[in-house]
Amino acid sequence: MKNSTWFVFILLYSGITLGQTPIVIPDTLSGTNIALNMHNDSVQLFPSGPKSKTFGYNQFAYLGPTIILNKGQVANFDVTNSIDDTTTVHWHGLHVPAMWDGGPHTPILAGEIWHPTFKVMDHASTYWYHPHWHMKTAKQAIKGAAGLIIVRDSTERSLNLPRRYGVDDFPIIIQCQQYDSLNQAMPLGMQDSTILVNGARANNGYSVYGDFPAQIVRMRLLNASGERSFLFGFTNDFPFHQIGSDGGLLNEAFHTTRILLSPGERAEILVNLSTLNGQTLQLMSYASELAMGIQGGPTMPMPNGPPMDSPLNGIDFNILQINVVAPTINPVTSIPSTLENNIPFLASDANVTRTIRFTADSMMVMDGPFYFNDSLFNMMRIDYNIPLNNVEIWKLVNETMVAHPFHIHDVQFFLLNRNETVMPTPSESGRKDVILVPPGDSLKFITKFEDFADSMVPYMFHCHILMHEDAGMMGQFVVTESFAGNSEIEPNNQILNVYPNPSNSILKVNMPLGKSTSEIVIFDNVGKICFQTTSSKDEESIDISQFENGIYMISILRENQYFHQKFIKK
């Protein structure tokens, strides 16, 4: 980490107050081999009282480094879990095999190291990583377990765009959350009023600040909040251009003064500061312009349930003060007219249309639980079996009073329409993996499930309001080589062989790893230990006849190495 960044980091986390809080630009990781260590930590977010308990990655006490990848490269990760609880790491937005996607079916146990490896197949864009352990995603993510991923490719590299990280290309991670009287984050807090920008908290009524050069700068916006949507803009309606959405560049730069991002969504914007040298500009939330029902907009009357009357709801407020300073050498001074050549799939290409209804126990429910098609998430239930290379239309129908940001793993999609007749806005015309569905609305998107098939490990789809996700507003699907599925599932680990798979009585575990003692643990899909023993044999027989039908994980520790295999009890 550069010395200047360390200085800002020390000021921020030692609790020194300088009136305003300087933004921290996270350090970067790149290359073929990347190590992440998720650990417990704490920071002095508030001027007085206890430190806030946090999670961070590597040297950071809160959040993690920005990972920079190149399309076409192979990335090898060592992810160490040092938080004394089970976790996962989901590569949000990346198109990777299901076994490396980091969903709740691939737990990283406390003290364990996970070794995902995959080829980067995504377009240049801004993605992110965060935990995805079922029922604990909110707890872990809002306490700081998150970071950006920047993917670069030849198309983006050929354009004259700002890309000097931390100089004219700025990562902006924005969170809004609630803290209790002891300064601890509240995963279910619906009175969120603490704004963090890259982990820095505004204090004494001032926003976080950063020094940006008087030229065209790029801002990579991520809404990493647990529930709040932001309608971003600048003071005095200062214009900017949106150049990218979740999964890549737009075809053309979009001139605008507002951009709506719900939890999980990202956008890349260009702001021309060339005429503002020596002046300031505020990045703002124009929440007064949000519709009722979108969390962050005007508070909806709620006769029963927890309070939702955050003091930030429905008002406009500052988020980041930009102090415009002298331009850099060789600044970018123009915006390309053409960026990409995204060609959406045609509706006529679709093999199937699936309808997912967002439902609740009644229309008056504001705090959940919320359902997909009247059902809560079940780790043992596969909601959809999708044939490899299927082109599909998904229709989302929101029958609740709350707007829900819908996120799907594995794929990027293109929005077809809203409410059957409203065509996508320029802001929503690119590749997406999160889409906000307002109360009473519907929309259709189209996508293709290609490259990866795995009949055992599913991908998720869910609401990205984290408390809704953790409470069960989530489903899962598998992409399979054949629609009918397989009667036998081949092991994906050449060292550990588990058979027969599926099995209804005796499971044989073959471990030709030497004569040292092995620790054998079987977990169900909510992380509960169902079986535990030690063995020094090359092969062990385990009676699973009393197990409930479903998917299980067997974990073997031998000679300080972990080996895992999924199996099905039928």
N, C-alpha and C positions, 0 to 999 in steps of 0.2 A: 504494500500500500504506500502511496506517495506520502511524503512527510506532511504536506499541506492538508491532505485528507485526514491524516492521523490527528493533526492539531484540531480540526473541526470536530472530529469524532470525540476527542478527549473533552473538549469544551461542552459538547452536548451531553455526554453521559456522566460527567463528573458533577452535573447539576449547576454549573456556572451559568448565570443568567445575564445576558448582555442586552436586555430589552427585547430584541428580536432573536429568533433562533435560526442559525445558519443551516442550510440544507446540506445533507451528507450525500455525496456521490459514491455509491458502493463500488468497491474494487471489483475487478473482473477476473474470471477464470476462463481459460480457453485451452485448446489443444486436444490431443487424442485421449489422454487419461485425466479425469477430473475427480477430485476427492471432495466430498461434502461430509461434515460432521455436525449433526443436529444435537444441540446440547442445552441444558438448563442454564439460565443466566438471570440477571436483573438489571434494571436501569432506573435512574432517578428521573422519571418523566415529569413529576410534579415538584414545585418549589419546596414543599414541606411534606412531612409524613413519610411512610415507608417507601422503599423502592418497589417498583412494579416487577413482579416475576415474569420472565419472558423466556422465549425460545429463540435461539439464533443458530446460524450455520457458520462454521469455521471461526474466524476471529471476531465475528460480529456478535454483540450481545442482543441485537434485535435485527430481524431480517437476515438476508444472506447476500453473497456476492452475485453479481450479474454474470451469467454464463453466456459466452459468445461461441456460437457454432457456425459451421459452414455447410451449406447444402451439399450432400454427397459424401461427407466425411463419416467415418465410424467413430462414435463416441463411447468410451468405456468409463463407467462410473464406479467409484467405491463410496457408498453411502453408509455412514456409521451412525447408529442410533445410540445416543448417549443421554437420553432423557428419562430413563427408568420407567418407560411405558412403551407399549406397542405403537408404532407409527407406520406411515408409508410416505413415499414421495411420488406425487403425480406430476407428469410433465404436461401441464395444461396447454392444450392446443396442438401438441406434437402428434404426428401420425407414426405410431410405434406398435410393435407386436403387443398383444394383450398381456403377455406374461411380464412385460417391462413397462406397462402403462402406469403402474403405481396405484391401482385402485385397492379397495378393501380386501380383495382376494390374494394380495401379495404382501402380507404383513412383514415388517421388519421388527423383530423382537428386540427388547432391551439388550444392549450389548452386542447386537448382531451387526454384520456388515453385508449390505446388499450390493450385488455386482451386475446391474443392468448394462447391456451393451446393445446398441442399435445404430443403423445407418440413418443419418439425417436426411429426410425426404421432403421437408417442408419448404415453402416459399419464404423468402426473406420477410421477416416481420418481428413483432414483439410478442413473446409467449411468457409463461411464468411457471414456477414450480411451487408446490405446497403439499401438506399432508392430506391424505384422503382416507384415514382410518374411520370406519363407520361409528357414528355417534360421538366422535371426538374431533371431527374436522374443524368445527368452529373453535373449540378450546385451543387447539394447537395453532391454527392459522392466525387467529387474531392476536395471539401472544407473540407473534413475530416470525413464525416458521413459514417464510415465503421469500421468493426472490425472482428477478427477471431472467428471461432467456432471450437473447437476440440471435436470430438466424440471418445470415447473409447469403446472397446468391449472386450469380453473374448478371442477372437482369438489374437488380438493385445497384450492383457495383458499377454498371455502365452509365448510370444516371448521375447528373451533377447535383447530389444531395448532401446535406450536412451529415457526416458520419464520424466525426472526431469525438469519441466518447468523452463526456464530461467537459468538452470545450464548446462545441456547437451542436452536440447531439446528447440530450439530457434525459435520463431515466427519471420518471415521476410516478412513484407509488403512493397512492392516496388511500388512506383508511379513515374511517370514522367509527368510534366505538364508545362504549360506556364503561366507566370505572367505578368501583364501589368506594366507600368511605376510607378504605385502607389502601387505595390506589391500585387495586387489582382489577384486571380486565374481566368483564362479565360476558361470557359467550352468548347468553340469552338476553343481553341488555337491549331494550327497545327505546331507551331514552339516550341514545348515543349522541354525544356532543363534544367529544374530544377528537380533533382532527390531527392526523399525523401525515407528514410528507417525507417519504424515505425514512420513516422512523423518528423524525424530528417533530416535536410538539410546539405549536404556537403557545405563547404565554403573554400575560399582561395585556391581552387584547390585540396583540400583534400577530400577523401571519408569519410563517416561515419565509425566509428570503434566500435568494440566490443571485449571483452576478452573471448576467448573460450579455454577450457581445452585441454591439449595434450592427447587426447583419441578419440574414435569414438563419434562424435556429430551428432545430428539430426537437420536438418534445414527444416522448413516448409515454403516453398516459395509461396507467393501469388503475382501475377501481378495484382495490383489494379489500373493500369493506365487507363486513358480515351481512349487511342488509341494505345499506343506503345507496340509492341511485343519485348521480350528480348530473346536472345540466351545466356543463362547463362553458365558460366564456371569459372575456377579458373586460376590464373597466372601460366604460364609454363605448361599449360594443365594438372594440377594436377588432378588425377582421383577421382571419387566419385561413389557412388551407388545410383540409384533411387530406392526407395522402395514403393512409393505410387503415385497415380495420383488423379484426382479430388475426386472420390467417394470411395476410399479405397486402401488397400495394393495391390501391384502387386503379382502375384503368386510366382515370384522369384525376388531377387534383381538384378538390371540391372547395370552392370559396364560400365561407360561412362565418357566422358569429357565435354559434352555439353547437355543442355536441353532447348528446345524452349517452352516458355510460352507466349501465347497471353493474352489480357485482360480478366480477370475473371478466368483463369486457375490456378490450384495449383499443387504442386508436393512436395513430401517429399523425402529428400536425406540424406544419411549418408556419412560423410566425416571423414576419419581416419587421425587425427592430431597427432598421438602418436609419430611420429619422428620429429615433428616441434617445440618442446618446446623452447620458446625464440625467435622464428621466426615469420614472418608475411606472410599472404596469402591474396590475393585480390579476392573477388567475382566480376566477371567482366561481362560486356555485350560485346559479340563478334558480334556487329552489322555489321561489315564488311563482315561477312559470310552469312548474310541474303540475300534472293533473292529480287530483285526489285519488288515492289508491296506489300511487307509486310511492314506495317508502322513501321518505325524504321530502316529499311534497307536503301540501297542507294536511294537518292532522285530521283524520276522519273520526267523527264521534264514535265512541266505543263504550256501550253501557256496561259491559262485563269484560273481565280479563285484565292482563297486565297493562300498565300505562304505556302509551305510544307517543306521548306529547313531548318529544325532544325539543329543546329550545331552538334547534336549528331547522326544524320542519317548516317548510313554506316560507322561509326568509332567504334573502340574498346575503352572502358573506364571503369574505376573502379567504383564500386558501394558500396562495404562494405569491409573495411580492418579488417581482423581477426588477432588479436594479440594472439598468442598461449602462454598460461600460464600453470602453473603446473596442473597436472591431479587431479581429485577429488578422494575421497575415493570410492572404489568399482566401478571403471569405466567399461563401456562396452568395450570389447576388440576384439569382433568377430562379424561377420555379419551372421545372419541365412541364410541357403541355401534355405529354403522353407518358404514362408510367408503366403500365402492364397491359396484358392482353388476356384478361380473364374471360373465358367462354363458358357460361353456365350450361348445365345439362338442360335439355328440353323436357318439358312435362311429358311429351309423347314418348320419351325414352324410358320412363319409369316402369319397373316391373310390378310395383305394388304401391298402394297408398295406405299408410297406417295412421290412425287417429288416436291421439293421446289427449284425454280430457283432464284438466286441472280441477279437482273437486275438493269439497270440505263437507263437514257434517251439516252445515247450513250456510245460507248466503251471508249470515251475520258474523261468521267466524273471521277474525282478523289476525289471530295469533297461532292458528293451527290447532290440531294437525291438518295438513293438506295432503292430498292423495293424487296419484296418477290413476285414472280410470277406477276410482273408488277403492284403491288398494294401497296399503303401505308397503315399503320395501321389504323383501324377504330374501336373505342371502342364498337360500336354497332354491329359489324360484328363478328360472330363466324366462324373462318376459317375451323375448323374441329370438327365434333362430333365423339368422339372415344368411342366405347363400352368398358365397364369395362372388364379387363383381356385380351384385345387385345394384341397380339404380332405383332409389326409392324416394317417394314424396312422404314427408311426415306432416300431418296436420295437427296443430296444437290449438286446443280450444280451452280458454280460461273461463270457467264457470264460477270463480270465486270473486271476492271483492278486493283482492290484493293482486298487484302486478308481480309476476314471477319471471326472473331471468332463467331461461332454459339453456342448459349446457349439455352437449353430447360429446363423449370421448371418441377417439379413433379417427374421426373425419372432420373436415371442414365442409360447410354447406353454403348454398346460395338461396337467399330469400326469393320466393316466387311472388307472393302477394300477402297483403293483410286484409282480412275480412272479405276475401274472394276477389275484390275489385281494385284495391289500392296497391299500386305498384311500389317497389322499393324506392326509398329516397336515395340520393347519391351516396349518403353516408353509409347506407346498409346494402350497397350494391356489390360489395366485394365478398371475399371468403370470410365466413363467420363460424364460430363455435359456441357463442352465447348470443341469445336473442331475448329481448324483453317482450313479454306478452301482457298488455294491460288488462285490467278487469273487464270481463265481458267480451273481449276481442278474440279473434282467431287469426292464425297465419299458416302458411304452407312454405316449407323449404324442400329443396331437392339435393340429394347427395349420392355418392357412390361408395360402396363398401369394398375396397380393393386391397390387394397386396398381402393381407394377413388373415389367416384362418386359424382358429384355436377352439376346439370343441369343449375345452375344460374351463379356461379362464375367460370370464366375461368382461365386456366393457360396460361402463355406467352411462346413464343419462339421468339428470337430476336438476332440481331448482338450485341455483347458485346463491340464494339466500341461505347462509350456512345453517341457521337454526332450523329451517324447513328441511334441508337435506338430512341433517342429523336425526330429525324426528321422523324421517321415513318418506319424504317426497323424492323418491329415487327409484329407478328401475335398472334393469341390466339386459344385455343381449350378447349372444355369441355369434361370431361369423364363422361359418362352417363350409367345408369343401363340398358337402352334399346336404341338401335340405333335410334329409331323413336322419342325418347324424350317424355316428358309428356305434357298433355294438361293443367294440373294443377300443380303448384309448391307449395309444402308444406312449410310453414314458418319454419325457423330454429331457431326461438327465442320464447321460451315458454311464455314470458311476453308480447312482442309486436306482435300483430297478424294483418297482412295486407292481405286483401282479397277483391274481387277475384283476384287471381294472376296466370296468366296474367289477365289484365283488359283493356278494350277499352274506358271506359267512367268514371265511378265513382269508386274510390278506397276508401274502408272503412278501417280505422285505429283504432283498438281496443287497448286501453291502460288502463287496470284495475289496476291502480297504485295509487289510492287515488284521492283526489279532488284538489290537488295543480295544478297550471298552468303549462302547457307543452309548450315548444317551438318546433315547427314542421318545419323542413327544408327538401326540396327535391332537390337533386343534380342530374345532368346528369353525364355521365361517363367521362367528362373532368373536373368535379368539379364545373361547373356553377350552381348557384342557380336558380331553375325553379319555386319554390313555397316556401312561408314562411308565417307562421301564429302562433298565440298562441291559446291555448284551455285549458279549465278546464273540458272538458267532458271525459267520459270513452271511447266514440267512436266518431270519426270525419269522415265525408264524404268529399272527395276531388275530384273535377272535374278535370280529367286529359285528357279530350277528345281532347284538343288542343296540347297535348304533341306529339312530334314526336315518332314514334315507336322505341323501344329500351329498354335497361336496365337502371334502375334508383336506387338511394339509398335514402331511407327516414331515417332521423336522428331525434330522439326525445330526448330532454333534459327535465327531470322531477326530482325534488328533488335531484339535483346535480348528477344525473346519466344519462349516454348516453345509448340509445338503437337504434339499426340499423336493417334495413331489406331491402333486395333487392326486387324489383318487376319489372315486364315487362309490358310495354305499347305495345299493339298490335293493 
